[in-house]
Amino acid sequence: MEFKPRFTSIRNSHYNQHMNTKGFANVIIIALVVLFIGAVGTVGYLLTLKEDPLGPPINFNSITVPLGSNFTLEKGQTAKIGNTGLEVTIVGFANSGCPSGAECFWSGQGIEFEYRFNGEVERGMDLVQAFGFEVTVVESDYETYASLVVERTLWNEEADNCGLDNVSSFTSVGLQELGEGPGGNVNMGFWSLTFENGTFSWIHSDYGENGTYTCDNGVIQAQISYGGEMTPIRSITASYNETSGILTWEGVDYANIK
């Protein structure tokens, strides 16, 4: 009879158990490596979403500024111009310069603008007029930012078709309260409204308010604002009859001063 040592099966059992444990550990390590690589790839992808391969990161924030004010935009940033419905975006910059000793028809510096207005889009390098508005470049490094002023073009009638001139002044048809005087007596006088290139000034009672407005087919949409940034605090809908020259604003009639 052939003799077989007992320790052989025991050794094999321990060996198999060791290999199973080692294999399980290898699976865990591989899984952790895969998870780590996936996490790194995801973070890298998210970072590239806000990164311009041709320049610095783009700022996707938008700001709201009053018409006619000086403001600063960065590349990729959008400015909503008051209550006009116009949006201005800096798409990119050009800053190649003109080589020394060469005759250039262009300075090599420029700004690519994009304008959005009433569902339409216009875009171009150094395009400073669109939809009845004009952009003035006050200052720029032609790489990261530009200081701008947006105004209505004086010749444009489409941007304001209510028959209001570039500067239109109105006074209340009847006497209105101006506040209390000495002895508690109520002073009476005329209220006034002045419209100028998308902005207005309203003097009523014993104080004044201002803001921005748009006009379409005799309907004026105004935003009352305060401060240097003219932060909107409330809206007013008014009507203007170009034929009679009467403007109705907050229930009070005003006559156009010719």
C-alpha positions in Angstrom: 0.0 0.0 0.0 1.3 3.4 -1.1 1.9 5.8 1.8 0.6 9.5 1.3 1.6 12.1 3.8 -1.4 13.8 5.4 0.2 17.2 5.5 -0.1 17.5 1.7 -3.8 18.2 1.7 -3.4 20.6 4.6 -0.6 22.5 2.7 -2.8 22.7 -0.4 -5.7 24.0 1.6 -3.6 26.8 3.1 -2.2 27.5 -0.4 -5.6 27.9 -1.9 -6.8 30.0 0.9 -3.8 32.3 0.5 -4.3 32.6 -3.3 -8.0 33.4 -2.8 -7.2 36.1 -0.3 -4.5 37.5 -2.6 -6.8 37.5 -5.6 -9.5 39.3 -3.7 -7.0 42.0 -2.6 -5.9 42.4 -6.2 -9.5 42.9 -7.3 -10.0 45.6 -4.6 -6.8 47.4 -5.7 -7.8 47.3 -9.3 -11.3 48.7 -8.5 -9.7 51.5 -6.4 -7.4 52.4 -9.3 -10.3 52.5 -11.7 -12.3 54.7 -9.4 -9.4 57.1 -8.9 -8.7 57.4 -12.7 -12.4 58.0 -13.3 -12.6 60.7 -10.6 -9.5 62.5 -12.0 -10.9 62.3 -15.5 -14.2 63.7 -14.4 -12.6 66.7 -12.6 -10.4 67.4 -15.6 -13.4 67.4 -17.9 -15.4 69.7 -15.7 -12.4 72.1 -15.5 -12.2 72.2 -19.3 -15.8 73.3 -19.6 -14.8 76.7 -18.3 -11.5 76.9 -20.0 -10.7 78.5 -23.3 -8.0 76.6 -25.1 -6.9 79.9 -26.8 -6.7 82.0 -23.7 -7.7 82.5 -20.0 -10.8 81.1 -18.4 -14.0 82.6 -19.7 -16.3 84.4 -17.2 -19.9 83.3 -17.9 -21.5 85.8 -15.5 -23.8 88.4 -16.8 -24.4 91.9 -15.4 -27.1 94.5 -15.8 -26.1 98.1 -16.5 -28.1 101.2 -17.3 -28.0 102.6 -20.8 -25.3 105.3 -21.2 -23.2 104.1 -18.2 -19.6 103.2 -18.2 -19.0 99.5 -17.3 -16.4 96.8 -17.7 -16.8 93.4 -19.4 -14.4 90.5 -19.5 -14.0 88.0 -22.3 -17.1 85.8 -22.4 -19.1 88.1 -20.1 -22.5 89.5 -21.1 -24.1 92.9 -20.2 -27.8 93.4 -20.2 -28.4 97.0 -21.1 -31.1 98.4 -18.7 -34.6 97.6 -19.8 -33.8 98.0 -23.5 -33.7 94.2 -24.2 -30.2 94.5 -25.7 -27.5 92.1 -24.6 -23.8 92.7 -25.4 -21.2 90.0 -25.1 -17.4 90.2 -25.6 -16.6 87.0 -27.7 -12.9 87.6 -28.0 -10.0 90.0 -28.5 -7.3 90.5 -31.2 -4.0 91.9 -30.2 -1.4 91.1 -32.9 -0.1 94.6 -33.4 1.5 96.0 -36.5 5.1 94.9 -37.2 7.7 97.6 -36.8 8.4 99.4 -40.1 5.4 97.9 -41.8 2.4 99.8 -43.2 -0.8 98.3 -41.8 -4.4 99.1 -42.7 -5.5 97.8 -39.3 -3.9 98.3 -35.9 -4.1 94.6 -35.1 -6.1 95.3 -32.0 -9.8 94.7 -31.9 -12.8 93.3 -30.0 -15.3 90.8 -31.3 -18.8 91.7 -30.1 -22.0 89.7 -30.1 -25.4 91.6 -29.8 -28.8 90.0 -29.0 -32.0 91.9 -29.4 -35.6 90.7 -29.8 -34.4 87.2 -30.8 -31.9 88.4 -33.4 -28.1 88.1 -33.2 -25.4 90.2 -34.8 -21.7 89.4 -34.3 -18.4 90.7 -35.7 -14.9 92.1 -35.0 -15.1 95.8 -34.0 -18.8 95.8 -34.7 -19.8 98.8 -32.6 -23.3 99.5 -34.0 -26.2 97.1 -34.0 -30.0 97.2 -33.6 -30.0 101.0 -33.2 -27.4 101.0 -30.4 -23.7 102.1 -30.5 -20.8 100.9 -28.3 -17.9 103.1 -27.4 -14.7 101.4 -26.2 -13.4 103.6 -23.4 -10.4 101.5 -22.4 -9.2 97.9 -23.1 -6.0 95.8 -22.8 -7.3 93.8 -25.8 -6.6 90.6 -24.0 -8.9 90.2 -21.0 -11.3 93.2 -20.5 -12.8 96.3 -22.0 -14.6 99.4 -20.5 -17.6 100.3 -22.6 -20.5 102.7 -22.9 -23.7 101.7 -24.8 -26.0 104.4 -26.1 -28.8 104.6 -28.6 -27.8 105.9 -32.1 -29.5 109.3 -32.6 -30.6 108.5 -36.1 -32.4 105.3 -35.2 -36.2 105.5 -35.1 -36.8 101.8 -34.8 -35.4 101.6 -31.3 -37.9 104.2 -30.1 -41.0 104.4 -32.3 -43.3 106.2 -29.9 -42.6 109.6 -31.5 -40.5 110.7 -28.6 -37.6 112.9 -29.7 -34.0 112.3 -28.5 -34.9 114.7 -25.7 -38.6 115.0 -24.8 -40.0 117.0 -21.8 -43.5 116.7 -20.3 -45.3 118.6 -17.6 -48.5 117.5 -15.8 -51.7 118.8 -17.3 -53.1 119.9 -13.9 -51.6 121.0 -10.6 -50.4 118.2 -8.3 -49.3 118.1 -4.7 -45.7 119.1 -4.1 -45.6 118.4 -0.4 -46.4 120.2 2.8 -45.3 123.8 3.4 -45.1 125.9 6.6 -48.1 125.3 8.9 -49.0 122.0 7.2 -50.4 123.7 4.1 -50.1 121.5 1.0 -48.2 123.2 -1.9 -49.4 122.7 -5.4 -47.5 122.7 -8.6 -46.6 120.8 -11.8 -44.9 117.5 -12.0 -42.4 116.9 -14.9 -41.0 114.0 -17.0 -38.0 114.1 -19.2 -36.9 111.4 -21.6 -33.5 111.2 -23.2 -32.0 108.4 -25.2 -33.4 105.5 -23.2 -33.3 107.2 -19.8 -35.9 109.3 -17.9 -36.1 111.7 -15.0 -39.4 112.0 -13.1 -40.0 114.9 -10.7 -43.2 114.5 -8.7 -44.4 115.5 -5.3 -41.3 116.7 -3.3 -38.8 114.2 -4.8 -37.5 112.8 -8.0 -36.9 109.3 -9.5 -35.0 108.1 -12.6 -34.3 105.0 -14.6 -34.4 103.5 -18.1 -37.3 102.9 -20.6 -38.2 101.3 -23.9 -41.1 102.3 -26.1 -43.1 100.3 -28.6 -46.3 101.4 -30.4 -47.1 104.1 -27.8 -46.5 101.8 -24.8 -43.6 102.8 -22.5 -42.0 100.2 -20.3 -40.0 102.0 -17.6 -37.8 100.7 -14.8 -37.5 103.0 -11.7 -33.8 102.9 -10.5 -31.6 104.5 -7.9 -27.8 105.0 -7.4 -24.8 104.9 -9.7 -25.7 101.4 -11.0 -29.4 102.3 -11.2 -30.6 99.1 -9.7 -34.2 98.5 -10.8 -36.7 98.7 -7.9 -40.1 98.8 -9.7 -41.6 98.9 -13.2 -44.1 101.4 -14.7 -46.2 100.9 -17.8 -47.3 104.2 -19.4 -48.9 105.3 -22.7 -48.1 108.1 -25.1 -50.4 109.5 -27.8 -48.2 111.0 -30.4 -51.1 112.8 -32.1 -52.4 114.6 -29.0 -49.0 114.8 -27.3 -50.5 113.4 -24.0 -48.5 110.9 -21.9 -50.4 109.0 -19.2 -48.0 108.0 -16.4 -49.1 106.4 -13.1 -52.7 107.8 -13.7 -51.5 111.4 -14.3 -51.6 113.1 -17.7 -48.6 115.0 -19.0 -48.4 117.3 -22.0 -45.4 117.4 -24.3 -43.5 120.7 -24.1 -42.7 121.7 -27.6 
